[in-house]
Amino acid sequence: MNLEQNKQNAIAFYKMAYEGNPKKAIALYVGDTYIQHNPAVANGTQGFIDYFERMQSEFPNKSINFVRSIAEGDLVSLHTHQIWPDDDQYITMDFFRFDENGKICEHWDSIQQIPKTSANKNTMY
């Protein structure tokens, strides 16, 4: 496994889908199987495409910053900071599993909204 290439591919995949081109992201970075663990997104590639096309249509003015990436074995983890309309901000931690051909085949995530107030001055990213 090429850990650095997997990290770059996970970031490119997520960014491309997030910015409105999930079909191209699937074509370039996903293998024959795509297992989805996010309960808001249907399993498989079409569920992924449908979800991100809807997000782009409903929320075209969102942004994403990739704060860090970590790779080990066949997994890549991404930590992101997302800003949605009305300054609605989220932190995500995504895990992508890669198959033996270096293609993404499985995804898990955890999403948390950044609260308006905090007991400390540290960021969540």
ABEGO torsion letter per residue (X at the ends): XBAAAAAAAAAAAAAAAAAGBAAAAAAAABBABBBBABAABBBEAAAAAAAAAAAAAABAABBBBBABBBBBEABBBBBBBBBBBGGBBBBBBBBBBBBAAGBBABBBBBBBBBBABBABABBAX
